[in-house]
Amino acid sequence: MSVQEHPSGQRVDLTDAAAGLLRRLTGQHGPLMFHQSGGCCDGSSPMCYPLGEFRTGNADVHLGDLRVDGIDEPIPVWMSASQFEYWRHTHLTIDVVPGRGSGFSVEAPEGVRFLVRSRLFTDDELSALDDV
Protein backbone atom coordinates (compact mmCIF):
# COMPACT_ATOMS: atom_id res chain seq x y z
CA MET A 1 0.00 0.00 0.00
CA SER A 2 1.64 3.21 -1.17
CA VAL A 3 0.34 6.36 0.51
CA GLN A 4 0.26 9.83 -1.01
CA GLU A 5 2.46 12.28 0.91
CA HIS A 6 0.62 15.10 2.69
CA PRO A 7 1.72 17.77 5.15
CA SER A 8 1.86 16.88 8.83
CA GLY A 9 -1.23 17.82 10.77
CA GLN A 10 -3.50 15.97 8.32
CA ARG A 11 -6.15 13.64 9.69
CA VAL A 12 -6.71 11.88 6.37
CA ASP A 13 -4.60 10.66 3.44
CA LEU A 14 -5.14 8.30 0.55
CA THR A 15 -3.30 5.51 -1.21
CA ASP A 16 -1.93 5.76 -4.74
CA ALA A 17 -4.64 3.31 -5.86
CA ALA A 18 -7.35 5.54 -4.41
CA ALA A 19 -5.76 8.61 -6.04
CA GLY A 20 -5.82 6.88 -9.43
CA LEU A 21 -9.48 5.98 -9.05
CA LEU A 22 -10.31 9.53 -7.93
CA ARG A 23 -8.68 10.94 -11.07
CA ARG A 24 -10.90 8.68 -13.21
CA LEU A 25 -14.04 9.44 -11.20
CA THR A 26 -13.40 13.18 -11.28
CA GLY A 27 -13.21 12.97 -15.08
CA GLN A 28 -16.63 11.29 -15.09
CA HIS A 29 -18.43 13.20 -12.31
CA GLY A 30 -16.58 16.48 -11.82
CA PRO A 31 -15.36 17.65 -8.38
CA LEU A 32 -15.88 15.09 -5.60
CA MET A 33 -16.23 14.87 -1.82
CA PHE A 34 -16.15 12.11 0.81
CA HIS A 35 -18.44 11.60 3.79
CA GLN A 36 -18.29 8.87 6.41
CA SER A 37 -21.39 8.62 8.55
CA GLY A 38 -20.74 5.69 10.84
CA GLY A 39 -24.28 4.48 10.28
CA CYS A 40 -25.39 0.95 9.53
CA CYS A 41 -24.54 -1.09 6.46
CA ASP A 42 -21.98 0.85 4.42
CA GLY A 43 -22.02 3.80 6.83
CA SER A 44 -18.63 2.86 8.17
CA SER A 45 -17.19 3.13 4.64
CA PRO A 46 -16.24 6.46 3.12
CA MET A 47 -18.87 7.43 0.57
CA CYS A 48 -17.74 9.42 -2.47
CA TYR A 49 -20.22 11.88 -3.97
CA PRO A 50 -20.14 14.66 -6.54
CA LEU A 51 -19.22 17.79 -4.61
CA GLY A 52 -22.29 19.31 -2.97
CA GLU A 53 -24.55 16.31 -3.60
CA PHE A 54 -24.31 15.31 0.08
CA ARG A 55 -25.20 18.19 2.38
CA THR A 56 -23.00 18.68 5.41
CA GLY A 57 -23.86 20.75 8.45
CA ASN A 58 -23.34 21.20 12.18
CA ALA A 59 -23.54 17.43 12.71
CA ASP A 60 -20.44 16.87 10.53
CA VAL A 61 -16.69 17.43 11.02
CA HIS A 62 -14.43 18.50 8.14
CA LEU A 63 -11.38 16.22 8.48
CA GLY A 64 -9.38 17.88 5.73
CA ASP A 65 -8.93 18.14 2.00
CA LEU A 66 -7.20 15.58 -0.18
CA ARG A 67 -4.93 17.03 -2.83
CA VAL A 68 -4.52 14.63 -5.72
CA ASP A 69 -2.02 15.12 -8.55
CA GLY A 70 -3.96 15.68 -11.76
CA ILE A 71 -7.08 17.02 -9.99
CA ASP A 72 -7.38 20.80 -9.74
CA GLU A 73 -9.85 20.99 -6.86
CA PRO A 74 -9.06 19.51 -3.43
CA ILE A 75 -11.44 16.75 -2.33
CA PRO A 76 -13.01 17.55 1.05
CA VAL A 77 -13.44 14.71 3.54
CA TRP A 78 -16.23 14.88 6.13
CA MET A 79 -17.32 12.61 8.98
CA SER A 80 -20.40 12.70 11.17
CA ALA A 81 -19.62 14.32 14.52
CA SER A 82 -20.80 11.24 16.42
CA GLN A 83 -18.44 9.00 14.42
CA PHE A 84 -15.61 11.52 14.85
CA GLU A 85 -15.84 11.15 18.62
CA TYR A 86 -14.75 7.52 18.21
CA TRP A 87 -12.11 8.23 15.54
CA ARG A 88 -10.61 11.53 16.73
CA HIS A 89 -7.38 9.83 17.86
CA THR A 90 -6.82 8.00 14.57
CA HIS A 91 -5.20 8.87 11.27
CA LEU A 92 -7.34 7.66 8.36
CA THR A 93 -6.10 6.50 4.97
CA ILE A 94 -8.64 6.11 2.18
CA ASP A 95 -7.88 3.05 0.07
CA VAL A 96 -9.72 1.13 -2.66
CA VAL A 97 -10.30 -2.63 -2.87
CA PRO A 98 -12.18 -4.96 -5.23
CA GLY A 99 -15.83 -5.54 -4.40
CA ARG A 100 -19.10 -3.71 -4.33
CA GLY A 101 -19.91 -1.13 -1.74
CA SER A 102 -22.93 1.12 -1.54
CA GLY A 103 -24.86 2.00 -4.66
CA PHE A 104 -24.85 5.64 -3.54
CA SER A 105 -21.07 6.06 -3.78
CA VAL A 106 -19.78 6.99 -7.26
CA GLU A 107 -17.25 4.13 -7.44
CA ALA A 108 -19.95 1.43 -7.08
CA PRO A 109 -20.32 0.76 -10.84
CA GLU A 110 -16.53 0.28 -11.11
CA GLY A 111 -16.59 -3.01 -9.17
CA VAL A 112 -14.46 -1.54 -6.37
CA ARG A 113 -15.15 0.23 -3.11
CA PHE A 114 -13.39 2.78 -0.97
CA LEU A 115 -12.48 1.80 2.58
CA VAL A 116 -10.67 3.42 5.48
CA ARG A 117 -7.51 2.05 7.03
CA SER A 118 -6.66 3.56 10.38
CA ARG A 119 -3.87 3.86 12.90
CA LEU A 120 -3.59 5.73 16.17
CA PHE A 121 -1.91 9.12 16.03
CA THR A 122 1.38 9.44 17.87
CA ASP A 123 1.52 11.91 20.77
CA ASP A 124 3.51 14.31 18.54
CA GLU A 125 0.92 14.08 15.77
CA LEU A 126 -1.93 14.75 18.22
CA SER A 127 -0.05 17.74 19.56
CA ALA A 128 0.44 19.09 16.03
CA LEU A 129 -3.28 18.67 15.33
CA ASP A 130 -4.14 20.54 18.51
CA ASP A 131 -1.95 23.42 17.29
CA VAL A 132 -3.80 23.64 13.95
Helices and strands as residue ranges (DSSP letters): E 12-14, H 16-29, E 32-36, G 41-44, E 47-50, E 60-66, E 75-80, H 81-87, E 90-98, G 108-110, E 112-120, H 123-131
